[in-house]
Amino acid sequence: MKYLLNSLLTILFITLTITIMAQSKSIEVQTIKTINAPVNEVYDILRSYERFPEWSPFLVTDPNQKNKVTGTDGKEGAVFHWEGVAEKSLGTQTLTELKKDSYLLMKCDVQKPQKSTGVFEYILEEENGKTVVTQNFSIPCNGFQKFMMGIFGVKKQVAKINKLGMERLSELAVKDTAKSVSL
């Protein structure tokens, strides 16, 4: 009887594990920030990979990160390449879709510390001279990966990094707006 119970529990565990692993899921993080700057200025900063190091949250923890831009900066197909020094990271982010002053889509391909992909989507809306930026970030994964990411708090870590990036973007846009007003 004990052998039968153990066998049934093992079969149940394997079936449950396979079911979880087969399910396609993603980790999704949304960050919304109202920025005291015109929508066109925020949009121009977001689409410029040359300016990304000015507000990137990753350069806070890895200030010696090496990066370069290929393609035409600010245009679809531009690619931001990075190689982390302190973080031992490596990857690219490609600007794949633009809609003037309202939408940007960027695909991220991480090679190190482990291979993964992600998508950043930015939706910009003008509201009383300010810009409301909605940043949607998603990492595709299977059910098992999502389970493991949950155990290790990946979603909370991503949310914290994205919030820092949006705060730095806001500071830069406000500073740029102040400069253009004083000219």
C-alpha positions as protocol buffer text, in pm:
chain_id: "A"
residue {
  index: 1
  type: MET
  ca { x: 0 y: 0 z: 0 }
}
residue {
  index: 2
  type: LYS
  ca { x: 282 y: 238 z: 91 }
}
residue {
  index: 3
  type: TYR
  ca { x: 452 y: 165 z: -243 }
}
residue {
  index: 4
  type: LEU
  ca { x: 129 y: 240 z: -432 }
}
residue {
  index: 5
  type: LEU
  ca { x: 78 y: 569 z: -246 }
}
residue {
  index: 6
  type: ASN
  ca { x: 439 y: 677 z: -315 }
}
residue {
  index: 7
  type: SER
  ca { x: 400 y: 585 z: -682 }
}
residue {
  index: 8
  type: LEU
  ca { x: 77 y: 784 z: -712 }
}
residue {
  index: 9
  type: LEU
  ca { x: 232 y: 1086 z: -543 }
}
residue {
  index: 10
  type: THR
  ca { x: 535 y: 1066 z: -774 }
}
residue {
  index: 11
  type: ILE
  ca { x: 312 y: 1046 z: -1082 }
}
residue {
  index: 12
  type: LEU
  ca { x: 103 y: 1338 z: -954 }
}
residue {
  index: 13
  type: PHE
  ca { x: 416 y: 1546 z: -889 }
}
residue {
  index: 14
  type: ILE
  ca { x: 563 y: 1472 z: -1235 }
}
residue {
  index: 15
  type: THR
  ca { x: 230 y: 1548 z: -1405 }
}
residue {
  index: 16
  type: LEU
  ca { x: 193 y: 1875 z: -1214 }
}
residue {
  index: 17
  type: THR
  ca { x: 554 y: 1975 z: -1292 }
}
residue {
  index: 18
  type: ILE
  ca { x: 514 y: 1901 z: -1665 }
}
residue {
  index: 19
  type: THR
  ca { x: 186 y: 2094 z: -1672 }
}
residue {
  index: 20
  type: ILE
  ca { x: 344 y: 2398 z: -1504 }
}
residue {
  index: 21
  type: MET
  ca { x: 650 y: 2388 z: -1730 }
}
residue {
  index: 22
  type: ALA
  ca { x: 438 y: 2361 z: -2046 }
}
residue {
  index: 23
  type: GLN
  ca { x: 229 y: 2668 z: -1971 }
}
residue {
  index: 24
  type: SER
  ca { x: 344 y: 2978 z: -2152 }
}
residue {
  index: 25
  type: LYS
  ca { x: 352 y: 3277 z: -1921 }
}
residue {
  index: 26
  type: SER
  ca { x: 532 y: 3605 z: -1875 }
}
residue {
  index: 27
  type: ILE
  ca { x: 641 y: 3835 z: -1599 }
}
residue {
  index: 28
  type: GLU
  ca { x: 481 y: 4176 z: -1651 }
}
residue {
  index: 29
  type: VAL
  ca { x: 570 y: 4500 z: -1475 }
}
residue {
  index: 30
  type: GLN
  ca { x: 396 y: 4832 z: -1534 }
}
residue {
  index: 31
  type: THR
  ca { x: 536 y: 5164 z: -1417 }
}
residue {
  index: 32
  type: ILE
  ca { x: 349 y: 5492 z: -1461 }
}
residue {
  index: 33
  type: LYS
  ca { x: 517 y: 5829 z: -1414 }
}
residue {
  index: 34
  type: THR
  ca { x: 384 y: 6182 z: -1468 }
}
residue {
  index: 35
  type: ILE
  ca { x: 667 y: 6403 z: -1590 }
}
residue {
  index: 36
  type: ASN
  ca { x: 657 y: 6782 z: -1574 }
}
residue {
  index: 37
  type: ALA
  ca { x: 779 y: 6823 z: -1933 }
}
residue {
  index: 38
  type: PRO
  ca { x: 618 y: 6841 z: -2279 }
}
residue {
  index: 39
  type: VAL
  ca { x: 544 y: 6507 z: -2448 }
}
residue {
  index: 40
  type: ASN
  ca { x: 774 y: 6580 z: -2746 }
}
residue {
  index: 41
  type: GLU
  ca { x: 1076 y: 6631 z: -2516 }
}
residue {
  index: 42
  type: VAL
  ca { x: 1011 y: 6309 z: -2321 }
}
residue {
  index: 43
  type: TYR
  ca { x: 959 y: 6120 z: -2647 }
}
residue {
  index: 44
  type: ASP
  ca { x: 1286 y: 6253 z: -2790 }
}
residue {
  index: 45
  type: ILE
  ca { x: 1480 y: 6144 z: -2481 }
}
residue {
  index: 46
  type: LEU
  ca { x: 1321 y: 5796 z: -2484 }
}
residue {
  index: 47
  type: ARG
  ca { x: 1396 y: 5731 z: -2850 }
}
residue {
  index: 48
  type: SER
  ca { x: 1759 y: 5844 z: -2826 }
}
residue {
  index: 49
  type: TYR
  ca { x: 1989 y: 5559 z: -2729 }
}
residue {
  index: 50
  type: GLU
  ca { x: 2275 y: 5810 z: -2726 }
}
residue {
  index: 51
  type: ARG
  ca { x: 2098 y: 5974 z: -2429 }
}
residue {
  index: 52
  type: PHE
  ca { x: 2003 y: 5650 z: -2254 }
}
residue {
  index: 53
  type: PRO
  ca { x: 2314 y: 5650 z: -2031 }
}
residue {
  index: 54
  type: GLU
  ca { x: 2194 y: 5985 z: -1887 }
}
residue {
  index: 55
  type: TRP
  ca { x: 1891 y: 5820 z: -1728 }
}
residue {
  index: 56
  type: SER
  ca { x: 1960 y: 5446 z: -1730 }
}
residue {
  index: 57
  type: PRO
  ca { x: 1902 y: 5285 z: -1391 }
}
residue {
  index: 58
  type: PHE
  ca { x: 2172 y: 5028 z: -1472 }
}
residue {
  index: 59
  type: LEU
  ca { x: 2450 y: 5286 z: -1475 }
}
residue {
  index: 60
  type: VAL
  ca { x: 2370 y: 5369 z: -1113 }
}
residue {
  index: 61
  type: THR
  ca { x: 2486 y: 5023 z: -1002 }
}
residue {
  index: 62
  type: ASP
  ca { x: 2738 y: 4974 z: -1284 }
}
residue {
  index: 63
  type: PRO
  ca { x: 2881 y: 5320 z: -1374 }
}
residue {
  index: 64
  type: ASN
  ca { x: 3167 y: 5168 z: -1577 }
}
residue {
  index: 65
  type: GLN
  ca { x: 2930 y: 4981 z: -1808 }
}
residue {
  index: 66
  type: LYS
  ca { x: 3050 y: 4992 z: -2168 }
}
residue {
  index: 67
  type: ASN
  ca { x: 2793 y: 5079 z: -2431 }
}
residue {
  index: 68
  type: LYS
  ca { x: 2754 y: 5188 z: -2791 }
}
residue {
  index: 69
  type: VAL
  ca { x: 2477 y: 5261 z: -3038 }
}
residue {
  index: 70
  type: THR
  ca { x: 2456 y: 5116 z: -3387 }
}
residue {
  index: 71
  type: GLY
  ca { x: 2214 y: 5215 z: -3661 }
}
residue {
  index: 72
  type: THR
  ca { x: 2062 y: 5561 z: -3677 }
}
residue {
  index: 73
  type: ASP
  ca { x: 1999 y: 5689 z: -3325 }
}
residue {
  index: 74
  type: GLY
  ca { x: 1633 y: 5764 z: -3259 }
}
residue {
  index: 75
  type: LYS
  ca { x: 1509 y: 5567 z: -3560 }
}
residue {
  index: 76
  type: GLU
  ca { x: 1356 y: 5221 z: -3588 }
}
residue {
  index: 77
  type: GLY
  ca { x: 1635 y: 4963 z: -3605 }
}
residue {
  index: 78
  type: ALA
  ca { x: 1875 y: 5154 z: -3377 }
}
residue {
  index: 79
  type: VAL
  ca { x: 2047 y: 4919 z: -3132 }
}
residue {
  index: 80
  type: PHE
  ca { x: 2188 y: 4995 z: -2787 }
}
residue {
  index: 81
  type: HIS
  ca { x: 2468 y: 4749 z: -2698 }
}
residue {
  index: 82
  type: TRP
  ca { x: 2592 y: 4714 z: -2342 }
}
residue {
  index: 83
  type: GLU
  ca { x: 2852 y: 4519 z: -2153 }
}
residue {
  index: 84
  type: GLY
  ca { x: 2835 y: 4543 z: -1779 }
}
residue {
  index: 85
  type: VAL
  ca { x: 3155 y: 4557 z: -1579 }
}
residue {
  index: 86
  type: ALA
  ca { x: 3032 y: 4524 z: -1219 }
}
residue {
  index: 87
  type: GLU
  ca { x: 2719 y: 4332 z: -1320 }
}
residue {
  index: 88
  type: LYS
  ca { x: 2893 y: 4105 z: -1574 }
}
residue {
  index: 89
  type: SER
  ca { x: 2604 y: 4155 z: -1815 }
}
residue {
  index: 90
  type: LEU
  ca { x: 2589 y: 4163 z: -2194 }
}
residue {
  index: 91
  type: GLY
  ca { x: 2304 y: 4241 z: -2431 }
}
residue {
  index: 92
  type: THR
  ca { x: 2127 y: 4463 z: -2678 }
}
residue {
  index: 93
  type: GLN
  ca { x: 1810 y: 4664 z: -2694 }
}
residue {
  index: 94
  type: THR
  ca { x: 1656 y: 4736 z: -3035 }
}
residue {
  index: 95
  type: LEU
  ca { x: 1415 y: 5019 z: -3113 }
}
residue {
  index: 96
  type: THR
  ca { x: 1150 y: 4833 z: -3314 }
}
residue {
  index: 97
  type: GLU
  ca { x: 851 y: 5066 z: -3337 }
}
residue {
  index: 98
  type: LEU
  ca { x: 786 y: 5440 z: -3307 }
}
residue {
  index: 99
  type: LYS
  ca { x: 472 y: 5653 z: -3321 }
}
residue {
  index: 100
  type: LYS
  ca { x: 555 y: 6024 z: -3299 }
}
residue {
  index: 101
  type: ASP
  ca { x: 522 y: 6157 z: -2945 }
}
residue {
  index: 102
  type: SER
  ca { x: 300 y: 5869 z: -2831 }
}
residue {
  index: 103
  type: TYR
  ca { x: 454 y: 5521 z: -2850 }
}
residue {
  index: 104
  type: LEU
  ca { x: 786 y: 5334 z: -2848 }
}
residue {
  index: 105
  type: LEU
  ca { x: 859 y: 4960 z: -2852 }
}
residue {
  index: 106
  type: MET
  ca { x: 1200 y: 4818 z: -2766 }
}
residue {
  index: 107
  type: LYS
  ca { x: 1309 y: 4455 z: -2770 }
}
residue {
  index: 108
  type: CYS
  ca { x: 1578 y: 4350 z: -2526 }
}
residue {
  index: 109
  type: ASP
  ca { x: 1809 y: 4053 z: -2583 }
}
residue {
  index: 110
  type: VAL
  ca { x: 2023 y: 3961 z: -2281 }
}
residue {
  index: 111
  type: GLN
  ca { x: 2314 y: 3720 z: -2332 }
}
residue {
  index: 112
  type: LYS
  ca { x: 2467 y: 3740 z: -1980 }
}
residue {
  index: 113
  type: PRO
  ca { x: 2434 y: 3663 z: -1693 }
}
residue {
  index: 114
  type: GLN
  ca { x: 2175 y: 3431 z: -1848 }
}
residue {
  index: 115
  type: LYS
  ca { x: 1997 y: 3438 z: -2182 }
}
residue {
  index: 116
  type: SER
  ca { x: 1657 y: 3604 z: -2185 }
}
residue {
  index: 117
  type: THR
  ca { x: 1444 y: 3838 z: -2386 }
}
residue {
  index: 118
  type: GLY
  ca { x: 1214 y: 4117 z: -2286 }
}
residue {
  index: 119
  type: VAL
  ca { x: 1003 y: 4394 z: -2429 }
}
residue {
  index: 120
  type: PHE
  ca { x: 977 y: 4756 z: -2317 }
}
residue {
  index: 121
  type: GLU
  ca { x: 669 y: 4942 z: -2434 }
}
residue {
  index: 122
  type: TYR
  ca { x: 627 y: 5315 z: -2364 }
}
residue {
  index: 123
  type: ILE
  ca { x: 292 y: 5490 z: -2404 }
}
residue {
  index: 124
  type: LEU
  ca { x: 302 y: 5870 z: -2375 }
}
residue {
  index: 125
  type: GLU
  ca { x: 1 y: 6092 z: -2316 }
}
residue {
  index: 126
  type: GLU
  ca { x: -6 y: 6470 z: -2280 }
}
residue {
  index: 127
  type: GLU
  ca { x: -202 y: 6592 z: -1981 }
}
residue {
  index: 128
  type: ASN
  ca { x: -211 y: 6965 z: -1895 }
}
residue {
  index: 129
  type: GLY
  ca { x: 137 y: 7033 z: -2031 }
}
residue {
  index: 130
  type: LYS
  ca { x: 280 y: 6729 z: -1854 }
}
residue {
  index: 131
  type: THR
  ca { x: 354 y: 6383 z: -1990 }
}
residue {
  index: 132
  type: VAL
  ca { x: 212 y: 6065 z: -1846 }
}
residue {
  index: 133
  type: VAL
  ca { x: 446 y: 5780 z: -1935 }
}
residue {
  index: 134
  type: THR
  ca { x: 327 y: 5423 z: -1901 }
}
residue {
  index: 135
  type: GLN
  ca { x: 611 y: 5175 z: -1922 }
}
residue {
  index: 136
  type: ASN
  ca { x: 511 y: 4814 z: -1976 }
}
residue {
  index: 137
  type: PHE
  ca { x: 785 y: 4554 z: -1943 }
}
residue {
  index: 138
  type: SER
  ca { x: 742 y: 4184 z: -2005 }
}
residue {
  index: 139
  type: ILE
  ca { x: 971 y: 3882 z: -1992 }
}
residue {
  index: 140
  type: PRO
  ca { x: 831 y: 3573 z: -2166 }
}
residue {
  index: 141
  type: CYS
  ca { x: 880 y: 3251 z: -1973 }
}
residue {
  index: 142
  type: ASN
  ca { x: 725 y: 2912 z: -1916 }
}
residue {
  index: 143
  type: GLY
  ca { x: 534 y: 2820 z: -1603 }
}
residue {
  index: 144
  type: PHE
  ca { x: 835 y: 2671 z: -1426 }
}
residue {
  index: 145
  type: GLN
  ca { x: 1051 y: 2977 z: -1499 }
}
residue {
  index: 146
  type: LYS
  ca { x: 773 y: 3203 z: -1372 }
}
residue {
  index: 147
  type: PHE
  ca { x: 749 y: 2992 z: -1057 }
}
residue {
  index: 148
  type: MET
  ca { x: 1126 y: 3018 z: -999 }
}
residue {
  index: 149
  type: MET
  ca { x: 1127 y: 3394 z: -1071 }
}
residue {
  index: 150
  type: GLY
  ca { x: 852 y: 3427 z: -812 }
}
residue {
  index: 151
  type: ILE
  ca { x: 1060 y: 3246 z: -553 }
}
residue {
  index: 152
  type: PHE
  ca { x: 1361 y: 3472 z: -619 }
}
residue {
  index: 153
  type: GLY
  ca { x: 1156 y: 3795 z: -629 }
}
residue {
  index: 154
  type: VAL
  ca { x: 1244 y: 3884 z: -989 }
}
residue {
  index: 155
  type: LYS
  ca { x: 926 y: 4086 z: -1043 }
}
residue {
  index: 156
  type: LYS
  ca { x: 996 y: 4304 z: -737 }
}
residue {
  index: 157
  type: GLN
  ca { x: 1356 y: 4358 z: -850 }
}
residue {
  index: 158
  type: VAL
  ca { x: 1246 y: 4455 z: -1201 }
}
residue {
  index: 159
  type: ALA
  ca { x: 979 y: 4689 z: -1063 }
}
residue {
  index: 160
  type: LYS
  ca { x: 1239 y: 4862 z: -842 }
}
residue {
  index: 161
  type: ILE
  ca { x: 1484 y: 4906 z: -1133 }
}
residue {
  index: 162
  type: ASN
  ca { x: 1212 y: 5031 z: -1368 }
}
residue {
  index: 163
  type: LYS
  ca { x: 1086 y: 5281 z: -1109 }
}
residue {
  index: 164
  type: LEU
  ca { x: 1440 y: 5417 z: -1068 }
}
residue {
  index: 165
  type: GLY
  ca { x: 1473 y: 5450 z: -1446 }
}
residue {
  index: 166
  type: MET
  ca { x: 1145 y: 5641 z: -1474 }
}
residue {
  index: 167
  type: GLU
  ca { x: 1248 y: 5874 z: -1190 }
}
residue {
  index: 168
  type: ARG
  ca { x: 1580 y: 5943 z: -1365 }
}
residue {
  index: 169
  type: LEU
  ca { x: 1398 y: 5998 z: -1697 }
}
residue {
  index: 170
  type: SER
  ca { x: 1171 y: 6249 z: -1524 }
}
residue {
  index: 171
  type: GLU
  ca { x: 1465 y: 6439 z: -1372 }
}
residue {
  index: 172
  type: LEU
  ca { x: 1641 y: 6458 z: -1709 }
}
residue {
  index: 173
  type: ALA
  ca { x: 1328 y: 6574 z: -1896 }
}
residue {
  index: 174
  type: VAL
  ca { x: 1253 y: 6842 z: -1635 }
}
residue {
  index: 175
  type: LYS
  ca { x: 1614 y: 6962 z: -1653 }
}
residue {
  index: 176
  type: ASP
  ca { x: 1602 y: 6974 z: -2036 }
}
residue {
  index: 177
  type: THR
  ca { x: 1272 y: 7166 z: -2025 }
}
residue {
  index: 178
  type: ALA
  ca { x: 1418 y: 7421 z: -1783 }
}
residue {
  index: 179
  type: LYS
  ca { x: 1716 y: 7471 z: -2017 }
}
residue {
  index: 180
  type: SER
  ca { x: 1496 y: 7525 z: -2323 }
}
residue {
  index: 181
  type: VAL
  ca { x: 1271 y: 7772 z: -2135 }
}
residue {
  index: 182
  type: SER
  ca { x: 1569 y: 7977 z: -2018 }
}
residue {
  index: 183
  type: LEU
  ca { x: 1708 y: 8012 z: -2372 }
}
